[in-house]
Amino acid sequence: MFQEAFKYYKARNPPPSFENVIDLCKSHGADGLDHRLKPIACIAMKDTHLPGLIPAKQWKIYEVLDRPGLILIANPFTKPAQRYWMARCLQDYPKHPNRTNLPDTIMDKFGTYSGVGNQREHFDWWSIAKTIEDPQERAKLWKALRWTTLGYHYDWTNKIYEEAARNEFPADLEELCRHFAESLGFRGFKPEAAIVNYYPTGSTLAGHTDHSEKNLEAPLFSFSFGQPAVFLIGGPTRDEKPDALLLRSGDVIVMTRASRLCYHAVPKVFPCLESSRERWAEPEAEEESATLATKEVVPAAYAAAVWDDSHRNRGWQSTGNGFADYISNSRININIRQVLNEGENHL
């Protein structure tokens, strides 16, 4: 039944109906809250605030009733913060020593633009793409990147983590995840591994479970940016009919307890046809004023980078080869896990 649902939402002709999809933007319809969702409250001990997010006490948080432990948060990000995380995922995270799926053939072909060949430690995917004048060639390089790993690097062949394959986890992403964890009551959560997935519109991710982490009691955080996607989540086997969720830019999924071992997939990433594209557009004057005020009150590891004009707008206004051009046809997903048990420092 899982595969049947996957094929249904993946189909292009005829396109699927979204009538039965759980949509956080429409969770409060004419008949009230979607009967499949249960609102839950933020349980932070204090009303903490992190630049780039609305205050945790104002988050719209739901649990999917038929999927115990599956928590959804309707976009809590500001527009500048969404642009910040997109820029980090495109310009910074694919760089060495982080690992990517890019094969040597791609590096040989496109490395000639910068003269680095297939030397992975010098291959700058985003910077090289910006030097390619041919839009079709640039699009090929953009679409070639499908994932990058941070912290503990996942061995996709053997489906394990290894201590020797570990780099320092990004401080800004760690701070973001800790804030979410503490606001939801998951104290002690330690971000140790992340996979950033890059989805061109029309791409998919087949059904699978995430069970390679040593600590399966810890939550898994998933942040979506860019174009919308349909996310399926079923049960512990492929025989169970899954629920379909519509994820838009800024939406957050937290998989805890039993939901961590459920089959899930992304059968459809599609161009946005409505106003949610504006979730990362240039801020209105009042939003700009509010963010500047926040900067002076709450320090954070990445606060200056989020609000600094030169960083926030780097490449967004460029024509044909900037962040805005990429994200107009793509989705980025960051999912973060704790690998070790509490008190452990290594595998």
C-alpha positions in Angstrom: 0.0 0.0 0.0 2.9 2.3 0.6 4.2 1.8 -2.9 0.7 2.4 -4.4 0.5 5.7 -2.6 4.0 6.6 -3.8 3.1 6.0 -7.4 -0.2 7.9 -7.1 1.5 11.1 -5.8 4.4 10.8 -8.2 2.2 10.6 -11.2 2.1 13.5 -13.7 -0.7 12.4 -16.0 -3.2 12.5 -14.5 -1.8 14.6 -11.6 -2.7 13.5 -8.1 -5.4 15.2 -6.1 -4.3 16.8 -2.8 -7.8 16.5 -1.3 -6.6 14.1 1.4 -3.2 15.6 2.0 -2.6 17.0 5.5 -1.8 20.7 4.8 -0.6 22.9 7.7 -1.7 26.0 5.8 -5.3 24.7 5.8 -5.3 23.0 9.1 -8.0 25.3 10.4 -10.7 25.0 7.7 -14.4 25.7 7.8 -14.9 22.5 9.8 -12.1 23.4 12.3 -8.8 21.6 12.8 -8.0 18.7 10.5 -9.3 15.7 12.5 -6.0 13.9 11.9 -4.0 16.5 13.8 -3.8 17.3 17.5 -2.4 20.7 18.5 0.3 20.5 21.2 1.9 23.3 23.2 5.5 24.4 23.3 6.8 23.2 26.7 9.9 25.4 26.9 10.7 26.2 30.5 11.2 29.8 29.5 10.1 31.9 26.6 13.4 31.7 24.8 13.9 33.3 21.4 16.4 32.6 18.7 17.0 35.2 15.9 15.4 34.1 12.7 12.5 32.3 14.4 9.3 33.6 15.8 9.1 33.1 19.6 8.6 29.4 20.4 5.5 30.1 22.4 3.8 31.3 19.2 4.7 28.2 17.1 1.8 26.2 15.6 2.7 22.6 16.6 0.7 19.5 15.8 1.0 15.7 16.3 -0.4 13.4 13.7 -2.9 11.2 15.6 -2.3 8.1 13.5 1.5 8.5 13.7 2.5 8.6 17.3 5.6 10.7 17.8 5.3 12.5 14.5 5.4 16.3 15.2 4.7 19.0 12.6 5.6 22.7 13.1 4.1 25.2 10.7 6.8 27.5 9.3 8.4 29.3 12.3 11.2 30.9 10.2 11.4 34.6 9.2 12.2 35.4 5.6 15.8 36.5 6.2 16.4 33.3 8.1 15.0 31.1 5.3 17.4 32.9 2.9 20.2 32.4 5.3 19.8 28.6 5.6 19.4 28.3 1.8 22.6 30.1 1.3 24.4 28.0 3.8 23.2 24.8 2.1 24.2 26.0 -1.3 27.4 28.0 -0.8 29.0 26.5 2.3 27.8 23.0 3.3 28.9 21.2 0.0 32.5 22.2 0.5 35.3 19.9 1.8 35.6 18.3 4.3 31.9 17.7 4.1 31.0 14.9 1.7 28.7 15.0 -1.3 27.4 12.6 -3.9 29.3 14.4 -6.8 31.2 11.7 -8.8 34.7 12.2 -10.2 33.1 12.4 -13.7 31.2 15.6 -12.7 34.3 17.0 -11.0 36.5 16.3 -14.1 33.9 17.9 -16.4 33.1 21.0 -14.4 36.4 21.4 -12.5 38.0 22.6 -15.7 36.0 25.9 -15.2 38.2 26.6 -12.2 41.2 24.5 -13.1 40.8 22.2 -10.0 40.0 19.0 -11.9 38.6 16.3 -9.6 40.4 17.4 -6.5 37.6 17.1 -4.0 39.2 19.3 -1.3 39.3 22.2 -3.8 36.0 21.6 -5.7 33.7 24.5 -4.9 30.4 23.4 -6.4 28.5 26.7 -6.0 31.3 29.0 -7.0 32.0 26.9 -10.1 28.3 26.9 -11.1 28.3 30.7 -11.0 31.1 30.9 -13.6 29.2 28.8 -16.1 27.5 31.1 -18.6 25.5 28.4 -20.5 22.2 28.1 -18.5 21.8 24.4 -19.5 25.3 23.5 -18.4 24.9 25.4 -15.2 21.6 23.6 -14.6 23.3 20.2 -15.1 25.8 21.0 -12.3 23.1 22.3 -10.0 21.0 19.1 -10.5 24.1 16.9 -10.1 24.3 17.6 -6.3 21.7 15.5 -4.5 23.2 15.3 -1.0 25.9 16.5 1.4 26.7 15.1 4.9 27.9 17.0 8.0 29.3 15.9 11.3 29.3 12.1 11.2 29.3 11.1 7.5 26.9 8.3 6.6 28.2 5.3 4.7 25.5 4.8 2.2 26.9 1.4 1.0 27.2 -0.3 4.4 24.5 1.9 6.0 26.6 2.7 9.1 28.5 5.6 10.7 32.2 5.4 11.5 34.3 7.4 14.0 37.0 7.9 11.4 34.4 9.6 9.1 33.5 12.5 11.3 34.0 16.3 11.0 33.0 19.2 13.3 29.3 19.8 13.2 28.3 23.4 12.1 27.9 25.6 15.1 24.9 27.6 13.7 23.0 24.4 12.8 23.7 22.9 16.2 22.3 26.0 17.9 19.2 25.9 15.8 18.5 22.3 16.5 19.2 22.6 20.3 16.6 25.5 20.3 14.0 23.3 18.7 14.8 20.4 20.9 14.6 22.4 24.2 11.4 24.1 23.1 9.8 20.7 22.5 11.1 19.2 25.7 13.9 17.1 24.2 16.5 18.2 26.7 20.0 16.9 26.2 19.6 16.4 22.4 23.0 16.7 20.7 23.1 17.3 16.9 25.9 15.0 15.5 25.0 14.1 12.0 23.1 15.9 9.2 22.2 15.0 5.6 21.3 17.9 3.4 19.1 16.7 0.4 18.8 18.7 -2.8 15.6 18.1 -4.8 15.1 19.5 -8.3 11.4 19.9 -9.0 10.2 16.5 -10.4 12.6 14.5 -8.3 11.7 11.9 -5.7 13.0 10.0 -2.7 12.0 6.3 -2.4 10.5 4.8 0.7 12.9 3.9 3.5 13.4 3.9 7.3 16.1 5.7 9.3 17.5 3.1 11.7 21.3 3.5 11.5 21.8 5.8 14.5 23.0 4.2 17.7 20.5 6.3 19.6 17.0 5.7 18.3 15.4 7.4 21.3 16.6 10.8 20.2 14.4 12.9 17.9 15.1 13.5 14.2 14.7 17.0 13.0 13.8 17.9 9.4 13.7 21.4 7.9 12.3 22.2 4.5 13.2 25.2 2.3 12.2 26.2 -1.2 9.6 24.6 -3.4 6.9 22.4 -1.8 6.8 18.7 -1.6 4.5 15.8 -0.7 5.9 13.7 2.2 4.6 10.2 2.9 4.8 8.4 6.2 3.4 5.0 6.8 4.1 2.3 9.4 7.0 -0.1 10.1 6.2 -2.2 7.0 5.4 -1.3 3.4 2.0 -2.9 3.8 0.5 0.0 5.7 -1.2 2.8 3.9 0.7 6.1 4.5 -0.5 9.6 5.3 0.5 12.3 2.9 1.7 15.7 4.2 2.2 18.9 2.1 5.4 20.6 3.2 6.2 24.2 2.3 9.2 26.3 2.8 10.1 26.7 6.5 7.9 23.8 7.7 9.5 21.4 10.3 9.0 17.7 10.9 10.2 16.1 14.1 10.2 12.3 14.2 10.2 10.7 17.6 9.4 7.4 19.2 7.7 4.9 16.9 7.6 7.3 14.0 11.4 7.1 13.7 11.1 3.6 12.4 8.3 4.2 10.0 8.6 4.1 6.2 8.7 7.5 4.7 9.3 9.0 1.2 9.1 12.1 -1.0 7.1 11.2 -4.1 6.7 14.7 -5.5 8.5 18.1 -5.5 6.7 20.6 -7.6 6.9 24.3 -8.5 4.9 26.5 -6.1 1.8 27.8 -7.7 0.7 30.0 -4.8 1.8 32.7 -2.4 4.0 30.4 -0.3 6.9 31.2 -2.7 7.0 34.6 -0.9 8.0 32.9 2.3 11.6 33.8 1.5 11.1 37.0 -0.5 12.6 40.3 0.6 11.2 41.4 3.9 8.6 44.1 4.4 9.7 47.2 6.2 8.1 46.2 9.5 9.8 42.8 9.4 13.2 44.4 8.8 12.6 46.7 11.8 11.7 43.8 14.0 14.8 41.8 13.1 17.1 44.7 13.7 15.6 45.1 17.2 16.1 41.4 17.9 19.7 41.5 16.9 20.5 43.9 19.7 18.7 41.8 22.4 19.5 38.1 21.8 23.0 37.0 21.0 23.5 33.8 19.0 26.3 32.1 17.1 24.8 33.0 13.7 22.8 36.1 14.6 25.2 38.5 12.9 25.3 36.4 9.8 21.5 36.2 9.6 20.9 39.9 9.8 24.0 41.2 8.1 22.9 42.8 4.8 25.9 41.7 2.8 25.5 38.1 3.9 21.8 37.9 3.7 21.6 39.3 0.2 24.8 37.7 -1.3 23.7 36.3 -4.6 20.0 36.8 -4.1 19.8 39.7 -6.5 22.0 38.3 -9.2 20.5 37.3 -12.5 20.6 33.8 -13.8 23.1 32.3 -11.4 22.1 33.2 -7.9 20.3 31.6 -5.0 16.9 32.9 -6.0 17.3 31.3 -9.4 18.3 27.9 -8.0 15.6 27.8 -5.4 12.9 28.7 -7.9 13.1 25.2 -9.2 14.4 23.2 -6.2 13.7 22.1 -2.6 16.3 21.8 0.1 15.8 19.5 3.1 18.1 19.4 6.2 17.6 16.5 8.5 19.6 16.2 11.7 20.2 13.2 14.0 21.9 12.4 17.3 24.2 9.4 16.7 25.6 8.6 20.2 23.9 7.8 23.4 23.9 10.4 26.2 27.3 10.7 27.8 29.2 9.1 24.9 31.8 11.0 22.9 32.6 8.6 20.2 31.4 5.4 18.5 
